[in-house]
Amino acid sequence: MKALVAEYSESLVAFRFHAHEGKQNYLDSFSDTNVRKLWRTAGELGLIIKLHIGPDSAGQVAGLAREFPEFTVLVDHMAEAQYGSGPEFSDTIRLSELDNVYMKLSGLNHYATDELLFESVIPFSRCVVDSFGPDRMVLGSGSPEIVDTHLTHWSESDRGKSKATICSACSASRALGRRQVHQFLWRRHQ
């Protein structure tokens, strides 16, 4: 990983832990020694720690996010809510208590079928995004209109923050460079 970051320092923005595909887990535990080493190395290299996890992993992730509060963590696809129970998803909501954890408003198409704006899951998405708030919510996929449709109760300014973060975090990685993108997200939770 260190060699890759050295070679691609201006374009490599994040290290992604892909913990599962559907109900098939690739990682047994985030407390595994090798997983912890990867987490630490990614964070020390200034990479955003991206997580493709289900709700069943949120409790373990919280432990690492607490242990390394200086590392920026971004949870993809609202933690794939469809693969967990209500009590498990409450661990996902608790991640919002950690200032270094961001949530990505994405993956709605994984469980909602009313494209393009997925209005059937507005009550759920509001619960999640309200927990994290406008400074730690990122639009991850789909149209920016999703933010406007799901978050009508937020001010235009707050909705704009979620839209701007993804533009900065993804598109600007090429224009600004990896370090500046990481610093942008880091400043958001200071």
CYANA upper distance limits for C-alpha pairs under 8 A (distance plus 0.5 A):
  1 MET  CA      5 VAL  CA      6.73
  1 MET  CA     41 THR  CA      8.43
  1 MET  CA     42 ALA  CA      8.18
  2 LYS  CA      6 ALA  CA      6.61
  2 LYS  CA     41 THR  CA      8.44
  2 LYS  CA     45 LEU  CA      7.85
  3 ALA  CA      7 GLU  CA      6.61
  4 LEU  CA      8 TYR  CA      6.38
  4 LEU  CA      9 SER  CA      8.19
  5 VAL  CA      9 SER  CA      5.38
  5 VAL  CA     12 LEU  CA      6.91
  5 VAL  CA     45 LEU  CA      7.94
  8 TYR  CA     12 LEU  CA      6.24
  9 SER  CA    177 GLY  CA      8.14
  9 SER  CA    178 ARG  CA      7.08
 10 GLU  CA    173 SER  CA      7.98
 10 GLU  CA    174 ARG  CA      7.65
 10 GLU  CA    176 LEU  CA      8.40
 10 GLU  CA    177 GLY  CA      4.88
 10 GLU  CA    178 ARG  CA      5.50
 10 GLU  CA    179 ARG  CA      7.78
 11 SER  CA    173 SER  CA      6.41
 11 SER  CA    174 ARG  CA      6.20
 11 SER  CA    177 GLY  CA      6.31
 11 SER  CA    178 ARG  CA      5.97
 12 LEU  CA     47 LEU  CA      8.15
 12 LEU  CA    173 SER  CA      8.24
 12 LEU  CA    178 ARG  CA      6.33
 13 VAL  CA     47 LEU  CA      6.07
 13 VAL  CA     48 ILE  CA      6.82
 13 VAL  CA    173 SER  CA      7.10
 13 VAL  CA    177 GLY  CA      8.46
 13 VAL  CA    178 ARG  CA      5.23
 13 VAL  CA    179 ARG  CA      7.97
 13 VAL  CA    181 VAL  CA      7.81
 13 VAL  CA    182 HIS  CA      7.66
 14 ALA  CA     42 ALA  CA      8.27
 14 ALA  CA     47 LEU  CA      5.08
 14 ALA  CA     48 ILE  CA      4.84
 14 ALA  CA     49 ILE  CA      6.27
 14 ALA  CA     50 LYS  CA      6.85
 15 PHE  CA     42 ALA  CA      6.78
 15 PHE  CA     47 LEU  CA      6.65
 15 PHE  CA     48 ILE  CA      6.76
 15 PHE  CA     49 ILE  CA      5.77
 15 PHE  CA     50 LYS  CA      6.41
 16 ARG  CA     49 ILE  CA      6.54
 16 ARG  CA     50 LYS  CA      4.94
 16 ARG  CA     51 LEU  CA      6.12
 16 ARG  CA     52 HIS  CA      7.67
 17 PHE  CA     49 ILE  CA      8.04
 17 PHE  CA     50 LYS  CA      6.72
 17 PHE  CA     51 LEU  CA      5.51
 17 PHE  CA     52 HIS  CA      6.59
 17 PHE  CA     53 ILE  CA      8.36
 18 HIS  CA     26 TYR  CA      7.78
 18 HIS  CA     27 LEU  CA      8.45
 18 HIS  CA     51 LEU  CA      6.83
 18 HIS  CA     52 HIS  CA      5.34
 18 HIS  CA     53 ILE  CA      7.23
 19 ALA  CA     25 ASN  CA      6.34
 19 ALA  CA     26 TYR  CA      5.62
 19 ALA  CA     27 LEU  CA      5.57
 19 ALA  CA     51 LEU  CA      8.03
 19 ALA  CA     52 HIS  CA      6.46
 19 ALA  CA     53 ILE  CA      5.87
 19 ALA  CA     54 GLY  CA      8.32
 20 HIS  CA     24 GLN  CA      5.95
 20 HIS  CA     25 ASN  CA      4.62
 20 HIS  CA     26 TYR  CA      5.64
 20 HIS  CA     27 LEU  CA      7.54
 20 HIS  CA     52 HIS  CA      7.71
 20 HIS  CA     53 ILE  CA      6.96
 20 HIS  CA     54 GLY  CA      7.95
 21 GLU  CA     25 ASN  CA      6.98
 21 GLU  CA     26 TYR  CA      8.20
 22 GLY  CA     83 TYR  CA      7.62
 23 LYS  CA     83 TYR  CA      7.33
 28 ASP  CA     32 ASP  CA      8.06
 29 SER  CA     35 VAL  CA      8.35
 29 SER  CA     57 SER  CA      8.36
 29 SER  CA     60 GLN  CA      7.95
 30 PHE  CA     35 VAL  CA      6.35
 30 PHE  CA     36 ARG  CA      7.19
 30 PHE  CA     57 SER  CA      8.20
 30 PHE  CA     60 GLN  CA      6.36
 30 PHE  CA     61 VAL  CA      7.08
 30 PHE  CA     64 LEU  CA      8.37
 31 SER  CA     35 VAL  CA      7.28
 31 SER  CA     36 ARG  CA      6.73
 31 SER  CA     60 GLN  CA      7.52
 32 ASP  CA     36 ARG  CA      6.69
 33 THR  CA     37 LYS  CA      6.75
 34 ASN  CA     38 LEU  CA      6.72
 35 VAL  CA     39 TRP  CA      6.64
 36 ARG  CA     40 ARG  CA      6.63
 36 ARG  CA     64 LEU  CA      8.40
 37 LYS  CA     41 THR  CA      6.50
 38 LEU  CA     42 ALA  CA      6.47
 39 TRP  CA     43 GLY  CA      6.67
 39 TRP  CA     49 ILE  CA      7.70
 40 ARG  CA     44 GLU  CA      6.51
 40 ARG  CA     68 PHE  CA      8.37
 41 THR  CA     45 LEU  CA      6.60
 42 ALA  CA     46 GLY  CA      7.00
 42 ALA  CA     47 LEU  CA      5.79
 42 ALA  CA     48 ILE  CA      7.88
 42 ALA  CA     49 ILE  CA      7.33
 43 GLY  CA     47 LEU  CA      5.91
 43 GLY  CA     48 ILE  CA      7.26
 43 GLY  CA     49 ILE  CA      7.34
 43 GLY  CA     70 GLU  CA      8.41
 43 GLY  CA     71 PHE  CA      5.69
 43 GLY  CA     72 THR  CA      8.00
 44 GLU  CA     71 PHE  CA      8.25
 46 GLY  CA     71 PHE  CA      8.10
 46 GLY  CA    179 ARG  CA      7.35
 46 GLY  CA    182 HIS  CA      7.47
 47 LEU  CA     72 THR  CA      8.33
 47 LEU  CA    178 ARG  CA      8.31
 47 LEU  CA    179 ARG  CA      8.48
 47 LEU  CA    182 HIS  CA      7.42
 48 ILE  CA     71 PHE  CA      7.54
 48 ILE  CA     72 THR  CA      5.74
 48 ILE  CA     73 VAL  CA      6.41
 48 ILE  CA     74 LEU  CA      7.49
 48 ILE  CA    182 HIS  CA      6.92
 49 ILE  CA     71 PHE  CA      7.83
 49 ILE  CA     72 THR  CA      6.63
 49 ILE  CA     73 VAL  CA      5.16
 49 ILE  CA     74 LEU  CA      6.58
 50 LYS  CA     73 VAL  CA      6.38
 50 LYS  CA     74 LEU  CA      5.21
 50 LYS  CA     75 VAL  CA      6.37
 50 LYS  CA     76 ASP  CA      7.31
 51 LEU  CA     73 VAL  CA      7.95
 51 LEU  CA     74 LEU  CA      6.66
 51 LEU  CA     75 VAL  CA      5.29
 51 LEU  CA     76 ASP  CA      6.22
 52 HIS  CA     75 VAL  CA      6.93
 52 HIS  CA     76 ASP  CA      5.73
 52 HIS  CA     77 HIS  CA      7.66
 52 HIS  CA     79 ALA  CA      7.27
 52 HIS  CA     80 GLU  CA      8.46
 53 ILE  CA     57 SER  CA      6.66
 53 ILE  CA     58 ALA  CA      7.97
 53 ILE  CA     75 VAL  CA      7.84
 53 ILE  CA     76 ASP  CA      7.83
 53 ILE  CA     79 ALA  CA      5.84
 53 ILE  CA     80 GLU  CA      7.24
 54 GLY  CA     58 ALA  CA      7.65
 54 GLY  CA     79 ALA  CA      5.37
 54 GLY  CA     80 GLU  CA      5.56
 54 GLY  CA     81 ALA  CA      7.10
 54 GLY  CA     83 TYR  CA      6.66
 54 GLY  CA     84 GLY  CA      7.15
 55 PRO  CA     79 ALA  CA      6.19
 55 PRO  CA     80 GLU  CA      7.28
 55 PRO  CA     81 ALA  CA      6.71
 55 PRO  CA     83 TYR  CA      7.51
 55 PRO  CA     84 GLY  CA      5.83
 55 PRO  CA     85 SER  CA      8.13
 55 PRO  CA     88 GLU  CA      5.76
 55 PRO  CA     89 PHE  CA      5.46
 55 PRO  CA     91 ASP  CA      7.42
 55 PRO  CA     92 THR  CA      6.34
 56 ASP  CA     84 GLY  CA      6.78
 56 ASP  CA     88 GLU  CA      5.99
 56 ASP  CA     89 PHE  CA      7.94
 56 ASP  CA     91 ASP  CA      8.49
 57 SER  CA     61 VAL  CA      6.72
 58 ALA  CA     62 ALA  CA      6.59
 58 ALA  CA     79 ALA  CA      8.47
 58 ALA  CA     88 GLU  CA      8.18
 58 ALA  CA     89 PHE  CA      8.30
 58 ALA  CA     91 ASP  CA      5.99
 58 ALA  CA     92 THR  CA      5.64
 58 ALA  CA     95 LEU  CA      7.71
 59 GLY  CA     63 GLY  CA      7.23
 59 GLY  CA     91 ASP  CA      6.05
 59 GLY  CA     92 THR  CA      7.85
 60 GLN  CA     64 LEU  CA      7.37
 61 VAL  CA     65 ALA  CA      6.61
 62 ALA  CA     66 ARG  CA      6.53
 62 ALA  CA     95 LEU  CA      6.58
 62 ALA  CA     98 LEU  CA      8.37
 63 GLY  CA     67 GLU  CA      6.67
 64 LEU  CA     68 PHE  CA      6.56
 65 ALA  CA     69 PRO  CA      6.17
 65 ALA  CA     71 PHE  CA      7.90
 65 ALA  CA     73 VAL  CA      7.74
 65 ALA  CA     98 LEU  CA      7.84
 65 ALA  CA    100 ASN  CA      7.65
 65 ALA  CA    101 VAL  CA      7.78
 66 ARG  CA     98 LEU  CA      7.62
 69 PRO  CA     98 LEU  CA      8.50
 69 PRO  CA     99 ASP  CA      8.27
 69 PRO  CA    100 ASN  CA      6.46
 70 GLU  CA    100 ASN  CA      7.57
 71 PHE  CA    100 ASN  CA      7.12
 72 THR  CA    100 ASN  CA      5.60
 72 THR  CA    101 VAL  CA      6.76
 72 THR  CA    102 TYR  CA      8.23
 72 THR  CA    182 HIS  CA      8.17
 72 THR  CA    185 LEU  CA      7.90
 72 THR  CA    186 TRP  CA      6.94
 73 VAL  CA    100 ASN  CA      6.55
 73 VAL  CA    101 VAL  CA      5.21
 73 VAL  CA    102 TYR  CA      6.56
 74 LEU  CA    101 VAL  CA      6.37
 74 LEU  CA    102 TYR  CA      5.20
 74 LEU  CA    103 MET  CA      6.25
 74 LEU  CA    104 LYS  CA      7.33
 75 VAL  CA     79 ALA  CA      6.76
 75 VAL  CA    101 VAL  CA      7.90
 75 VAL  CA    102 TYR  CA      6.73
 75 VAL  CA    103 MET  CA      5.45
 75 VAL  CA    104 LYS  CA      6.41
 76 ASP  CA     80 GLU  CA      8.41
 76 ASP  CA    103 MET  CA      7.10
 76 ASP  CA    104 LYS  CA      5.64
 76 ASP  CA    105 LEU  CA      8.11
 76 ASP  CA    106 SER  CA      7.31
 76 ASP  CA    107 GLY  CA      8.30
 76 ASP  CA    140 GLY  CA      8.22
 77 HIS  CA    103 MET  CA      8.43
 77 HIS  CA    104 LYS  CA      6.35
 77 HIS  CA    105 LEU  CA      6.68
 77 HIS  CA    106 SER  CA      4.94
 77 HIS  CA    107 GLY  CA      4.90
 77 HIS  CA    108 LEU  CA      7.72
 77 HIS  CA    140 GLY  CA      8.21
 78 MET  CA    103 MET  CA      6.71
 78 MET  CA    104 LYS  CA      6.34
 78 MET  CA    105 LEU  CA      6.45
 78 MET  CA    106 SER  CA      6.90
 78 MET  CA    107 GLY  CA      7.52
 78 MET  CA    128 VAL  CA      8.07
 79 ALA  CA     92 THR  CA      7.53
 80 GLU  CA     84 GLY  CA      8.24
 80 GLU  CA    107 GLY  CA      7.77
 80 GLU  CA    110 HIS  CA      8.28
 81 ALA  CA     85 SER  CA      8.39
 81 ALA  CA     89 PHE  CA      7.18
 82 GLN  CA    110 HIS  CA      8.42
 82 GLN  CA    111 TYR  CA      7.02
 84 GLY  CA     88 GLU  CA      6.40
 84 GLY  CA     89 PHE  CA      6.90
 85 SER  CA     89 PHE  CA      6.66
 86 GLY  CA     90 SER  CA      6.79
 87 PRO  CA     91 ASP  CA      7.55
 88 GLU  CA     92 THR  CA      7.60
 89 PHE  CA     93 ILE  CA      6.95
 90 SER  CA     94 ARG  CA      6.71
 91 ASP  CA     95 LEU  CA      7.12
 92 THR  CA     96 SER  CA      8.12
 93 ILE  CA    128 VAL  CA      7.04
 93 ILE  CA    131 SER  CA      7.01
 93 ILE  CA    132 PHE  CA      8.49
 94 ARG  CA     98 LEU  CA      8.36
 95 LEU  CA    101 VAL  CA      7.09
 96 SER  CA    101 VAL  CA      7.10
 96 SER  CA    102 TYR  CA      8.03
 96 SER  CA    131 SER  CA      6.40
 96 SER  CA    132 PHE  CA      5.44
 97 GLU  CA    132 PHE  CA      8.40
 99 ASP  CA    189 HIS  CA      6.27
 99 ASP  CA    190 GLN  CA      8.37
100 ASN  CA    186 TRP  CA      8.02
100 ASN  CA    189 HIS  CA      6.89
101 VAL  CA    136 ARG  CA      7.75
102 TYR  CA    132 PHE  CA      7.64
102 TYR  CA    136 ARG  CA      5.21
102 TYR  CA    137 MET  CA      6.36
102 TYR  CA    138 VAL  CA      7.68
103 MET  CA    129 VAL  CA      8.11
103 MET  CA    132 PHE  CA      7.42
103 MET  CA    136 ARG  CA      6.93
103 MET  CA    137 MET  CA      5.64
103 MET  CA    138 VAL  CA      6.64
104 LYS  CA    137 MET  CA      6.45
104 LYS  CA    138 VAL  CA      5.13
104 LYS  CA    139 LEU  CA      6.19
104 LYS  CA    140 GLY  CA      5.90
105 LEU  CA    125 SER  CA      8.22
105 LEU  CA    129 VAL  CA      8.10
105 LEU  CA    137 MET  CA      7.40
105 LEU  CA    138 VAL  CA      6.35
105 LEU  CA    139 LEU  CA      5.35
105 LEU  CA    140 GLY  CA      6.02
105 LEU  CA    141 SER  CA      7.85
106 SER  CA    139 LEU  CA      6.97
106 SER  CA    140 GLY  CA      5.35
106 SER  CA    141 SER  CA      5.64
106 SER  CA    142 GLY  CA      7.86
107 GLY  CA    111 TYR  CA      8.34
107 GLY  CA    141 SER  CA      7.70
108 LEU  CA    112 ALA  CA      6.30
108 LEU  CA    118 PHE  CA      7.18
108 LEU  CA    121 VAL  CA      8.29
109 ASN  CA    113 THR  CA      6.69
109 ASN  CA    115 GLU  CA      7.68
109 ASN  CA    118 PHE  CA      7.74
112 ALA  CA    118 PHE  CA      6.46
112 ALA  CA    120 SER  CA      7.31
112 ALA  CA    121 VAL  CA      7.27
113 THR  CA    118 PHE  CA      7.30
114 ASP  CA    118 PHE  CA      5.40
114 ASP  CA    119 GLU  CA      7.33
114 ASP  CA    120 SER  CA      7.33
116 LEU  CA    142 GLY  CA      8.12
116 LEU  CA    143 SER  CA      8.31
117 LEU  CA    143 SER  CA      8.22
117 LEU  CA    145 GLU  CA      7.70
117 LEU  CA    146 ILE  CA      5.80
117 LEU  CA    149 THR  CA      7.60
118 PHE  CA    122 ILE  CA      7.86
118 PHE  CA    146 ILE  CA      8.22
119 GLU  CA    149 THR  CA      7.97
119 GLU  CA    150 HIS  CA      7.64
121 VAL  CA    125 SER  CA      6.67
122 ILE  CA    126 ARG  CA      6.43
122 ILE  CA    150 HIS  CA      5.86
123 PRO  CA    127 CYS  CA      6.88
124 PHE  CA    128 VAL  CA      7.04
125 SER  CA    129 VAL  CA      6.54
125 SER  CA    150 HIS  CA      7.52
126 ARG  CA    130 ASP  CA      6.16
126 ARG  CA    150 HIS  CA      7.13
126 ARG  CA    151 LEU  CA      7.21
127 CYS  CA    131 SER  CA      6.85
128 VAL  CA    132 PHE  CA      7.22
129 VAL  CA    133 GLY  CA      6.28
129 VAL  CA    134 PRO  CA      8.02
129 VAL  CA    137 MET  CA      6.83
130 ASP  CA    134 PRO  CA      8.22
132 PHE  CA    136 ARG  CA      6.09
132 PHE  CA    137 MET  CA      6.62
133 GLY  CA    137 MET  CA      6.65
134 PRO  CA    158 ASP  CA      5.87
134 PRO  CA    159 ARG  CA      7.35
134 PRO  CA    161 LYS  CA      6.67
134 PRO  CA    162 SER  CA      6.49
135 ASP  CA    158 ASP  CA      8.29
135 ASP  CA    161 LYS  CA      7.09
135 ASP  CA    162 SER  CA      7.61
135 ASP  CA    188 ARG  CA      6.54
135 ASP  CA    189 HIS  CA      7.43
136 ARG  CA    162 SER  CA      8.17
136 ARG  CA    188 ARG  CA      7.68
136 ARG  CA    189 HIS  CA      7.54
137 MET  CA    162 SER  CA      5.94
137 MET  CA    165 THR  CA      8.45
138 VAL  CA    162 SER  CA      5.27
138 VAL  CA    163 LYS  CA      7.16
138 VAL  CA    165 THR  CA      6.24
138 VAL  CA    166 ILE  CA      6.03
139 LEU  CA    144 PRO  CA      7.67
139 LEU  CA    147 VAL  CA      7.72
139 LEU  CA    162 SER  CA      6.25
139 LEU  CA    163 LYS  CA      6.17
139 LEU  CA    165 THR  CA      7.87
139 LEU  CA    166 ILE  CA      6.03
140 GLY  CA    166 ILE  CA      6.75
142 GLY  CA    146 ILE  CA      7.53
144 PRO  CA    148 ASP  CA      7.50
144 PRO  CA    163 LYS  CA      6.85
145 GLU  CA    149 THR  CA      6.50
146 ILE  CA    150 HIS  CA      6.40
147 VAL  CA    151 LEU  CA      6.08
147 VAL  CA    152 THR  CA      8.49
147 VAL  CA    159 ARG  CA      6.84
147 VAL  CA    162 SER  CA      8.08
147 VAL  CA    163 LYS  CA      7.89
148 ASP  CA    152 THR  CA      6.29
148 ASP  CA    159 ARG  CA      7.20
151 LEU  CA    159 ARG  CA      7.47
154 TRP  CA    158 ASP  CA      6.47
154 TRP  CA    159 ARG  CA      6.71
155 SER  CA    159 ARG  CA      6.75
156 GLU  CA    160 GLY  CA      6.54
157 SER  CA    161 LYS  CA      6.95
158 ASP  CA    162 SER  CA      7.41
159 ARG  CA    163 LYS  CA      7.08
160 GLY  CA    164 ALA  CA      6.41
161 LYS  CA    165 THR  CA      6.57
162 SER  CA    166 ILE  CA      7.34
163 LYS  CA    167 CYS  CA      7.04
164 ALA  CA    168 SER  CA      6.56
165 THR  CA    169 ALA  CA      6.32
165 THR  CA    185 LEU  CA      8.00
166 ILE  CA    170 CYS  CA      6.28
166 ILE  CA    171 SER  CA      8.10
167 CYS  CA    171 SER  CA      5.81
167 CYS  CA    172 ALA  CA      7.08
168 SER  CA    172 ALA  CA      5.29
168 SER  CA    173 SER  CA      7.65
168 SER  CA    181 VAL  CA      7.04
168 SER  CA    184 PHE  CA      8.25
169 ALA  CA    173 SER  CA      6.73
169 ALA  CA    181 VAL  CA      6.02
169 ALA  CA    182 HIS  CA      8.13
169 ALA  CA    184 PHE  CA      8.38
169 ALA  CA    185 LEU  CA      7.93
171 SER  CA    175 ALA  CA      7.77
172 ALA  CA    176 LEU  CA      5.78
172 ALA  CA    177 GLY  CA      7.56
172 ALA  CA    181 VAL  CA      7.42
173 SER  CA    177 GLY  CA      5.41
173 SER  CA    178 ARG  CA      5.85
173 SER  CA    180 GLN  CA      8.41
173 SER  CA    181 VAL  CA      6.54
174 ARG  CA    178 ARG  CA      8.11
176 LEU  CA    180 GLN  CA      6.50
176 LEU  CA    181 VAL  CA      7.33
177 GLY  CA    181 VAL  CA      7.04
178 ARG  CA    182 HIS  CA      6.77
179 ARG  CA    183 GLN  CA      6.60
180 GLN  CA    184 PHE  CA      6.53
181 VAL  CA    185 LEU  CA      6.93
182 HIS  CA    186 TRP  CA      6.55
183 GLN  CA    187 ARG  CA      6.45
184 PHE  CA    188 ARG  CA      6.92
185 LEU  CA    189 HIS  CA      7.57
186 TRP  CA    190 GLN  CA      7.18
